[in-house]
Amino acid sequence: MAEKEEYTIPDAITEEISSKIVETYISIPGLEVKWKIPGIGTAELKNNCSVTPTFNTESLEVVAVVKKDNGVEHKYKYTVQKLPGEIIPSECSTKFKDDQITIVLKKANQSSWEVLLQRGLEQAK
């Protein structure tokens, strides 16, 4: 029987930027970028880090792996099973800063999620 992988659930904060955009800031200790462009985010993570986002119309999952200098991997998984509304997966993106992933969600319909976000990004609870 295969071992079940152990993931840490990271801290996250969500903010509605506009009627079309929501951003979620996910804290990933040890996440490092190779270089930074002020105000734009980053283009590349260091070789010891990997981030795999999966966007669906009503859900998302982000898996991050940070390999420490001692060779130990720290795995993080942020999952939202039911978003407050539909998104356009092909127009969603990720940006990186040291210790943080920013998930940019493009809403399918121009509307406010502000009231729904008071419960958090996850609406399946």
PyMOL commands that set and color helices and strands:
alter all, ss='L'
color gray80, all
select helices_A, chain A and resi 89-91+114-117
alter helices_A, ss='H'
color red, helices_A
select strands_A, chain A and resi 12-16+21-27+49-55+60-67+73-80+93-97+100-106
alter strands_A, ss='S'
color yellow, strands_A
deselect
rebuild
show_as cartoon
